[in-house]
Amino acid sequence: MNTRALLAIALLIGTIAAVLWLRDEDSNGSMSRTAESLPRFGRALTLSKSSDCKPCHEEVYNEWVGSQHGMAYVNPEVQRLSKGFRDRDCLPCHAPRPIPETGLGERALERLVDLEDGVDCFACHRNQDTMLGGTHITQAVDAPCNPMPSTAIKDLRTCTPCHDQHKVVQDWKETTYAVKGPGFKDCNGCHMPEVARAPTSTLPARKGKSHRFPASHDLATLKSAASMTVNLEGQTLGVVVRNDGTGHNFPADERHRTVDLTLVCELEDGTVATCRIDRYRNPYRDEFDLRNPLRTPGAEREYTVTLGSVGLVSVHALRVAADFNPNRKVYYAENTQIPSGEARQYRVSLPERVKRVTVRLLYKNQPFLADGEARVLHESVKNVGK
């Protein structure tokens, strides 16, 4: 057989082998390595800012940019409380490096660039194995960022570096929400609700996860966090505030979040008197005068509050245990937050001069806000003596 024939046979064998290899599945069995499956871009895009993601993910980008993640650094409230981030301890969570790269569940590290992007796209979506801008062959053949599926995005340890600073994830682990079954809900279950995505030029209509991250700045989410029931018998007002809508303490996480239970009383002569019955909060470290008087489930307390010009009003408070796992771990004994499933029950003795009472549950992003600046979660009006 001459040399030309041998070369032709070798070329034919090589071609057949190449075709068979291209048709074979990869090691994960996720897709065939056919010519059609190869990336259609000469190289992957270099992505450095969240805005680089917008052309392909505009709907998600717009959700994120208006979220508290997107505003984590520029938020005026945060800027003021952190003294313009002179308190460097705040930066790791308000402008973090990618969590999967620094380690799931490990302390977050601050980045030094593009601080105004806050908790940006890369904080959750970039990791050392499947980096955006990599060169992997993937199912998303039309995606210039060549994304790779990663289970890390659903791992709660992606959230814990920042959101477990005050044990919110640890609190969740002791609730019914953390029990596998029909009632199971993790962080994503509440804070990344399912949304319908509109079709695009390259993608059909589909379901996705909201990147608005509704939480303490979303009134509907706040109202669903806890309930308030009010009844009146003669001059005795009964109030129950129950954490029956969250999988963690109410209010949660940051020490400046505050919920106040207040009374607004209209008197016989038309004047109005107000008072605060209780406050739910994890106080700042330097507020040494604040102590939790109801340290254990079942604890009771008798005390008085000043109702404007009317004078002192008697209050009886009871800490009602949760039905599930009633004896929770205590991380901050001084805090007055309501753990998931627990309630606070009150009996208030109203003075005879009170003719109408309005009970309000007020949410404040920080404890120094006036009542008029707070958001009303629940309100109940009762006519006294009728």
C-alpha positions in Angstrom: 0.0 0.0 0.0 1.5 3.3 -1.0 2.1 6.3 1.3 -0.8 8.3 -0.1 -3.3 5.5 0.8 -1.9 5.1 4.3 -2.3 8.9 4.9 -5.9 8.7 3.6 -6.8 5.9 6.0 -5.1 7.6 8.9 -7.1 10.8 8.2 -10.4 8.9 8.0 -9.7 7.1 11.3 -8.8 10.5 12.9 -12.0 12.1 11.6 -14.2 9.3 12.9 -12.5 9.5 16.3 -12.9 13.2 16.5 -16.6 13.0 15.7 -17.1 10.2 18.3 -15.3 12.3 20.9 -17.4 15.4 20.2 -20.6 13.4 20.5 -19.6 11.9 23.8 -21.0 13.4 27.0 -18.8 15.2 29.5 -17.9 13.7 32.8 -21.1 15.1 34.4 -23.3 13.7 31.7 -24.8 17.2 31.4 -24.5 17.7 27.7 -23.0 16.4 24.5 -19.8 18.0 23.3 -21.0 18.5 19.8 -19.8 21.3 17.6 -23.1 23.1 18.3 -22.4 22.9 22.1 -19.2 24.8 22.0 -19.2 28.5 23.1 -20.0 30.8 20.2 -17.7 33.6 21.4 -14.1 33.9 20.7 -13.5 34.5 24.4 -15.6 35.0 27.5 -16.4 38.6 28.5 -14.4 40.2 31.2 -17.0 41.3 33.8 -15.9 43.7 36.5 -19.0 45.6 37.6 -22.6 44.6 38.2 -23.6 47.0 35.3 -21.7 44.7 33.0 -24.4 42.1 33.7 -27.3 44.4 32.8 -27.4 43.9 29.0 -28.3 40.2 29.3 -30.0 40.3 32.7 -31.8 43.6 32.7 -34.8 42.5 34.7 -32.7 41.0 37.4 -30.3 43.9 37.4 -33.2 46.4 37.9 -34.5 44.4 40.8 -31.1 44.3 42.4 -30.1 47.9 41.8 -33.2 49.1 43.8 -32.7 46.5 46.6 -31.0 46.9 49.9 -28.2 44.7 48.6 -27.7 47.2 45.7 -27.9 50.1 48.1 -25.8 48.5 50.9 -23.0 51.1 50.7 -24.8 54.2 49.5 -27.8 54.0 51.7 -27.8 57.3 53.7 -29.0 55.5 56.8 -26.1 53.1 56.7 -23.7 55.9 55.9 -24.8 57.8 59.0 -24.8 54.9 61.3 -21.3 53.8 60.1 -20.0 57.4 60.2 -19.4 57.3 56.5 -17.8 53.8 56.9 -15.1 55.2 59.2 -16.3 52.2 61.2 -14.4 49.7 59.0 -16.1 46.7 60.6 -19.2 47.5 58.5 -17.4 47.3 55.1 -17.1 43.5 54.8 -20.8 43.1 54.7 -21.7 46.3 52.8 -19.1 45.9 50.1 -18.0 42.2 50.2 -15.7 40.3 48.1 -17.3 37.2 46.5 -18.5 35.0 49.4 -17.8 31.7 47.6 -14.2 32.7 47.0 -13.5 33.8 50.6 -15.3 30.7 51.9 -18.9 29.7 52.5 -19.8 30.4 56.1 -16.5 32.2 56.6 -16.1 35.8 57.6 -16.7 38.2 54.7 -13.9 40.3 53.5 -14.3 43.8 52.1 -13.3 44.7 48.6 -11.4 47.8 47.7 -13.1 48.8 44.4 -16.6 49.8 43.2 -17.8 50.2 46.8 -20.9 52.0 45.6 -22.2 48.7 44.1 -22.7 47.4 47.7 -23.5 43.7 47.7 -23.0 43.3 44.0 -23.7 40.4 41.6 -20.3 38.9 42.1 -20.8 38.7 45.9 -23.0 35.6 45.4 -22.4 34.6 41.7 -18.6 34.5 41.4 -16.5 31.6 42.8 -13.1 30.2 42.2 -14.3 27.1 40.4 -17.0 28.5 38.2 -16.0 32.1 37.8 -18.0 34.5 35.6 -15.7 35.3 32.7 -14.2 31.8 32.7 -13.7 29.6 29.7 -15.9 26.6 30.6 -18.0 24.7 28.1 -21.5 24.9 29.5 -25.2 24.4 28.6 -25.6 28.1 28.3 -23.9 28.2 24.9 -25.2 31.7 24.1 -23.9 33.2 27.4 -20.7 35.2 26.9 -20.1 34.9 30.7 -20.1 31.1 30.3 -21.8 30.4 33.6 -21.5 27.0 35.3 -24.2 25.6 37.6 -23.2 25.8 41.3 -25.1 24.5 44.3 -23.3 27.1 46.4 -25.9 29.7 45.4 -28.6 27.9 47.3 -26.3 27.1 50.3 -27.3 29.1 53.4 -23.6 29.5 54.2 -23.7 32.1 51.4 -25.9 34.2 53.6 -24.3 33.5 57.0 -21.1 35.6 56.7 -23.2 38.8 56.9 -26.7 37.8 58.1 -25.5 35.6 61.0 -23.5 38.4 62.6 -26.3 38.5 65.2 -27.2 34.9 65.0 -30.3 35.2 62.8 -29.5 32.0 60.9 -28.8 30.2 64.2 -32.3 31.4 65.4 -33.8 30.1 62.2 -32.3 26.6 62.8 -34.4 26.3 66.0 -37.8 27.0 64.4 -40.4 25.0 62.5 -39.2 26.6 59.3 -35.9 24.7 59.5 -37.7 21.3 59.8 -37.7 19.4 56.5 -41.2 18.9 55.2 -44.1 20.9 53.9 -43.5 23.9 56.1 -39.8 24.2 55.4 -38.6 27.6 54.4 -35.0 28.9 54.3 -33.7 32.5 53.7 -34.5 32.2 50.0 -38.0 31.0 50.6 -39.0 34.4 52.0 -36.5 36.9 50.8 -36.2 35.6 47.2 -39.8 34.8 46.2 -40.6 33.3 42.9 -41.4 35.7 40.0 -42.4 35.3 36.4 -39.8 36.3 34.0 -40.9 37.9 30.7 -39.6 36.3 27.4 -36.6 37.9 25.8 -35.1 37.7 22.4 -33.1 34.7 23.5 -35.1 33.2 26.3 -38.7 32.0 26.7 -41.0 33.1 29.5 -39.8 31.4 32.7 -39.8 31.4 36.5 -37.0 32.9 38.5 -36.2 34.3 41.9 -36.7 37.9 42.8 -33.5 39.9 43.4 -35.4 42.7 45.3 -34.8 40.8 48.5 -37.9 42.1 50.3 -37.3 42.5 54.1 -37.2 45.3 56.5 -37.8 48.0 53.9 -40.7 46.3 52.3 -44.0 47.1 54.1 -45.9 44.0 52.9 -43.1 41.8 54.2 -43.0 43.7 57.5 -46.8 43.4 58.0 -46.6 39.6 57.5 -43.8 39.2 60.0 -46.0 39.4 63.2 -49.7 39.8 64.2 -51.4 42.0 66.8 -54.7 41.2 68.4 -56.5 43.7 70.7 -59.6 43.3 72.9 -61.2 45.6 75.5 -63.2 44.7 78.6 -64.3 47.7 80.5 -61.2 49.7 81.2 -58.8 46.8 80.7 -57.1 46.7 77.4 -55.6 43.3 76.2 -53.0 43.1 73.5 -51.1 40.2 72.1 -48.1 40.6 69.7 -47.1 37.3 68.1 -44.1 36.5 65.9 -46.1 34.1 63.6 -44.7 35.1 60.3 -40.9 34.9 60.4 -38.3 32.2 60.8 -36.1 34.3 63.1 -36.5 36.9 65.8 -38.8 39.9 65.4 -37.3 42.3 64.5 -34.3 40.6 63.1 -30.5 40.9 62.7 -29.3 44.5 62.9 -29.2 46.1 66.3 -30.8 49.3 65.2 -34.0 47.6 64.0 -36.8 48.5 66.4 -40.5 47.7 66.9 -42.6 49.7 69.4 -46.0 48.9 70.8 -47.7 52.2 71.5 -51.0 53.7 72.8 -52.7 56.9 71.6 -55.5 57.8 74.0 -58.2 60.4 73.4 -59.5 61.9 76.7 -62.9 63.3 77.6 -61.8 66.9 77.0 -60.5 66.1 73.6 -56.8 66.1 74.4 -54.5 63.3 73.2 -52.0 61.4 75.3 -49.5 58.8 74.1 -47.2 56.2 75.6 -45.0 53.3 74.7 -46.0 50.0 76.2 -43.0 48.0 75.1 -40.1 47.9 72.7 -38.6 44.9 70.8 -35.0 45.2 69.9 -31.4 44.0 70.4 -29.7 47.1 71.9 -26.3 48.5 71.0 -23.4 47.2 72.9 -22.9 50.5 74.8 -26.5 50.7 76.0 -25.7 49.1 79.4 -28.8 50.4 81.0 -31.0 48.2 78.8 -32.0 44.8 80.2 -34.5 42.3 79.1 -37.0 41.8 82.0 -38.6 38.7 80.5 -35.6 36.4 80.3 -37.4 33.1 80.0 -40.7 31.8 78.4 -43.5 32.2 81.0 -41.9 35.1 82.7 -44.2 37.9 83.9 -43.7 41.6 84.7 -45.7 44.3 86.4 -44.7 47.9 85.6 -46.0 51.4 84.9 -45.7 53.8 82.0 -46.5 57.5 81.8 -49.5 58.4 79.7 -48.8 62.0 79.0 -50.6 64.4 81.4 -52.8 61.6 82.6 -50.1 60.1 84.7 -49.0 56.5 85.3 -50.7 53.5 83.7 -50.4 49.9 85.0 -49.2 47.2 82.7 -48.9 43.5 83.1 -46.7 41.7 80.6 -46.3 37.9 79.9 -43.8 36.1 77.7 -45.7 33.4 75.9 -43.6 30.4 74.8 -43.5 29.0 71.3 -45.3 25.8 70.7 -42.2 24.3 68.9 -38.9 24.1 70.7 -40.0 26.6 73.5 -36.6 26.9 75.2 -34.3 28.5 72.6 -30.7 29.3 73.0 -30.0 32.8 74.3 -27.2 34.7 72.5 -28.0 38.2 73.8 -29.7 38.0 77.1 -30.4 41.8 77.1 -32.4 41.8 73.9 -36.2 42.1 73.8 -36.8 40.7 70.3 -39.6 38.2 70.0 -38.3 34.7 68.9 -40.2 32.9 66.1 -43.5 31.4 67.4 -43.4 33.4 70.7 -45.8 36.1 71.8 -46.0 39.0 74.2 -49.3 39.4 76.1 -50.3 42.6 77.9 -53.1 43.8 80.2 -53.3 47.6 80.4 -55.5 49.4 83.0 -56.8 52.5 81.2 -57.7 55.6 83.3 -61.4 56.5 83.4 -60.8 59.7 81.4 -59.8 57.7 78.3 -62.7 57.5 75.8 -60.9 56.1 72.8 -57.6 54.2 72.4 -55.5 53.4 69.3 -53.0 50.6 69.6 -50.2 50.7 67.1 -47.3 48.4 66.2 -44.6 50.6 64.8 -41.5 49.6 62.8 -38.4 51.8 63.0 -35.2 51.4 60.9 -33.3 52.8 63.9 -34.4 53.5 67.5 -34.1 57.3 67.4 -37.0 57.8 64.9 -40.1 59.7 66.1 -43.3 57.7 66.0 -44.5 59.9 63.1 -41.6 58.7 61.0 -42.2 55.0 61.7 -44.1 52.6 59.5 -47.4 51.3 61.0 -47.5 47.5 60.8 -50.8 47.1 62.6 -53.4 49.4 64.2 -56.6 48.9 66.2 -59.0 51.5 67.5 -61.3 50.8 70.5 -64.0 53.0 72.0 -63.7 52.8 75.8 -66.9 52.3 77.9 -69.0 51.1 74.9 
